[in-house]
Amino acid sequence: MRAAAAAAADWPPGSVHCEYFTGPAARPPEPVGEERPFRVRLAKSGREYDIPPGETILDVLRRHEIAVKASCELGYCGTCLTAYRSGEPDHRDQILSDADRRRYVLICCARAKTPVLELDL
Ligand code: FES
């Protein structure tokens, strides 16, 4: 995977997709800071949920019976990819490009740097 990524390093952004089936050893996880509580707003329904420290957005949405897809729940498969509309995510995944991070968040591991993160759900 490292060799393939290095060979394609100068390709245009978005033209390479790496899919890991275990955590990539070449790229350590994003530094994880203190977990602060925040809220998620679901743009399509207007519902809001508190995300406390120690729980993920995915955990809370499931607890409220919101159907969301997930697989690895560790930030490396991309199954839980969700667009967001406002707020600033605290990305903690291992796979999203900088361009992806401007539009999407992986809700199994991301938190928020702002008090509210509005998801396109
Ligand atoms: S479920 Fe795999 S990245 Fe979120």
Residues whose N, C-alpha, C, O or C-beta is under 5 A from the ligand:
A	BS01	FES	A70 S71 C72 E73 L74 G75 Y76 C77 G78 T79 C80 L106 C108
